[in-house]
Amino acid sequence: MLERLAGNDALKSELGAALRGGRLPHAVLLVGEPGCGTGFAARCLAADYLYPQGGPHAEAVLKKEDTECLVLQGEGASGQIPVKKVREAREAIQRSALSTDAAGRVLFIYGAQNLNGTQGSAANALLKIIEEPPEGVLFLLTAPNAAVVLPTIRSRCAAYTIAPVPAADCAARLRAERLPAKAADELAFLYEGHIGTALKSWNDQTTKAALGMAKTLCGYAAQGDTYRALALLTKYERDKEGFAALLWQLDQLCSAVLRRPAYGQEQCGGLTPDDAAKILRADAGARRSLNGNGNLRLNVAVLAGEIT
């Protein structure tokens, strides 16, 4: 299944050789920017590890449906991985028998940096089983970069980096996922080869709506229309999470305009590079206020004024 991972040929070759030679480390940390496909890469590797011959079980791993895979990931507003869940997973691995269909068992830890909370108690609970792993168990961790994972965990893993793919390769993969060619080309350019981010912006209605709102706001900024910009932004006066998502999409659009000025004319209501630079500065200030728990209503009003 590793061949389904776009780009990253050297990585696929190295991991494939380790699998075939029985040299795959029992704990692997896959690092990469959000949207690069670290989670998908982990599932591809798990499928090849558990079911070398492929088949329906391997496909189930990619769909997150296989019973030989356990998952740990962040929960709640904090996004932390609770120590209770780590202990439950540890007990499940230690006490359950391996299936006759699979070559082993896999524990996914999506967002391994989220083990850091509660004085690292979740990480310590996981560390005990990584140091003395049951036979046949593969630990697959993901994180945006290795530095944010606690050293005690990081040092016991073999780390590999998942890189964004060229825009042309990203667009090809998006078309294979049945996106229209025009949309595939635009999203591949906009998100700079981050396949997961592009797919989410197409398939997830909340993300798709945030992108649409950001494009509309860019048009108001290009026209200097403070009134309509403020009218749009007031929808976020009580929606901190939605406002953060809008700011992120604005950053992506403005970055795209700076890289290709024609994109501003085509997709952002006539936004110029100078307009884009102004929005990026305003976004940075709004984000600082947001992260500092500043008044959201005031933050929204200030942004409307600064971008127009």
N, C-alpha and C positions, 0 to 999 in steps of 0.2 A: 504493500500500500504506500510505501514511501515515495514511489514514483509519481503518485498523485500530488505530492507537494510541489508547487510551482517554484522554479528556480532552485537556488541553494544546492547546486549539483555536487559540490565538494562535500557538503554535509551529508547528503543522501548516500554518496559513495562510501564515506567513512563509516556511517552507522550501518549501512547494508553489509559492508565487509565484516564489521564487528558481530553482527547478528549471525551471519553465515559461519563465521569462525568460532562461535560460542564465546566471544570475548566482550560482549556487551556488559558494561558496568551495571551493577544492581540498582544504582541510583543515578538518574540522568536529569540534569537541569537544562531546560531549553529557555533561552533568553531572547527577547526581541521586543521592539516597540509594540504597543497595542495595535491590533489590526494586522500584524505581520503573519499571523497564523501559527503562533506557538502551540495553542491548544489543538489545532488540527494536526500539526506535526506530531504532537504527543500521541494522538489517537492513531495516526498512521503507524508510528513506531510500535505502539501497543498491539495493533492488529497483526503486524508482521511477527512480533515476538510470540503472541499467543497462538496464532494460526498461520504458520509459515506457508501452508498450502492455499491460503485464501478461503474463499467461499462465503456462505451466508453469515457465519459467525464473525468473520473478519469485517464484513460490511456492517454488522450490528455494532461493532466497536466504534466505527466512524460515526454512527448515528447515536452514540452514547446509550446503547440499549443492551450491551452484553453483560451477562451476570458475573463474569469473571473480573469485572472492573469495578473498583470502589473509587469514590470521588470525595475529595475534600476541597472546599472553596469558601470564600468569605461570605458572611451572613450579616443581615441587618444594616443599620445606618453606618456602623463603624467599618463594615467590610472585613472585619477580622475573622479568622478561622477559630472557632471555640475549642478550647482544650478538651471539652467533653466529647466533641465529634472526633477529635484525633484519637482519644482513648477508645472510643467505640470502633473506629476503623482498625486500630491496632488489635483489639480483641477479635474482631471478625476475621482478620488475616491469620491470627495465631490458632484459632479454634476450628476454622472451617476446612474441610477437605478440598483438595484440588479436583477440578472436573476432569473426567477422562477425555474430554474433547479438546481441552486447552493444554498448552505447553507449560502454563504457569498461571500466575495471577498478577494483576496490575493495580497499583494504587496511584491515582492521579491527585496531585496537589496543585490545583490551578491558583496562581497568584501566591507563590510561596512567601512573598514579602509580608503577607497578611498573617503569618505565624508570629509576627514580632510583638503583638500586643500582650497585655497582662504579664509584663516582665518576661516574655518569652516562654511562658509555661507550655503553650501549644507546641512550640518548637522543641522544647525539652522532651515532651511526651513523644513526639515523632522521632527524635534523635535516638531514643532507646531502641526502637525497632529497626531504624536504618543501620545502626551499629551492629546489630545481631539479627540480620534479616532471615525470615523463614525461607526454606528452600523453594526456589521457583518464583519468588516475588520480585517484581520489578517496580521501582518507585520512579514515577515520572513527574517532575516539578516544572512549573513555568513561572516566569517573572519578567518584568520589563527590562531589568538588567541585573547582573550578578551582584552588584554592590549593595542592592537593597535587601538581599537575603542574608539572614544572620550567618556570621562566619562559621558557627558550629554546624549548621546545615550545609552551607556552601562547600565547605572543605571535604565533605563526604560524598560529593556528587561530581560526576564528570559534566562539565558545562559546554554547551554548544550554542551558537548564535544563529537565529533565524533572521534573515535579511529581507527587506522589501524586494520585490522583483521589478524589473524594468516595466515602464508603463505599457509597452506593447504586449508583454507577457501577461500582465495583469488584465488588460482588456480582453485578451484571448480567453483567459480563464473565466472572466465574467460572461463572455458570450457563450461559453460552454455551460454556464449556469442559466442560460436562456434569457439573459438581459439583451435588450435591443442593442444593435451595434453602436448607435449614437450615444446611448446612455453609458454603455460599457467604456467607450473611448473617453467620455467626459469624466466619469468617476475614477478611472485609472489615472488620468492626469491630475484631477483635483486632489486625490488622496495619495499621490506619488507611489503607486505600486503596492499599497497596503490592501491586499485582497479582502481580508476580513472586514475592514472598515467600509470598503466600497459595497460589499454585499449587505452589510447591516444598513447602510444608508438607502439601499434599494428595497430590502425585505422588511425592515422594521419600521412600522408606520410612525412611531414617535420620532425616530431619528430622521426619517424622510421628511416629516413635517418641520423639524427644526432646521433642516437644510433649506426647505422652501421659504420659511420665515426669514432666514438669514439672507437669502437672495433678494427677497422683497425689501428688506431693510437696507441692503446695499443700494438698491435702486433709489430709495428715498434719500439716502445720503448723497448719491450722485446728483440728485435734483435739488439738494439743499432744503428738503421739505421736513422741517422740524416737527410740524404738527402731526403729520402722518407717522413719522418715526416714533414720536411719543405715544400716539394712539396704539401703535403695534406693541411697543415695549411695556405699556401699562398692564398688558396681559400677564406679565411676569412679576408683578409687584408682590405676589404671595407664592411664587413658585421658584424657589432658589435653585433647585435641581434643573428645572427647565431653562432658567436664565443662564446657568453655567453651560448647558448644552448648546444654547444659542451662541454664546461667546466663542465656544470652541469652533462651531461651524463658521462663524464670521472670520475667525483667524485663518481657517483653511481656504476660504474664498479669497480673502485679501492676499494671502500668500500666492495663490494661483494667479491673481491679477498681476502681482509683481513679477512673477515668472513669465507670464504671457499676457501682455496688456490687452490683446484682442479678446481674451476671455471675459474681461470686464464689460466689453461691448456686447458680447454674445449672450452671457449668462447672468450678468449682475446689473442690469439696468443702466449701462453706460458708465460704470465705475472706472475711474482712471487710477493709474498707479499712485498719484498724489493722494487721491481720496482713500485708497487702500492703506497707505502708510498712516494716514490720520486715524483711520478706524483701528488699526493695530495698536496705536498708542492709547487710544481711548479704551480699547478692550483690556489692555494691560492694567490700567488704573481701575477699571470696573472689577477685574478679577482680584486685585489686591484688596479692594473693599469687601468683596464677597467672601474671600478667605478670612478676612478679619472680622467677619460678622457685622459689617456695616449695615446701615439702614437700607433695606432692599428697595423701598420705594424711592428714596433719594438717589440711590445708585442708578436706577432705571432712568430717572429724569435727567441726571447728569450725562449719562451716556447718549441719550437722544440729542442733547444740546451739543455735545462735543463732536459727534460724527457728522453733523449737518452744518 
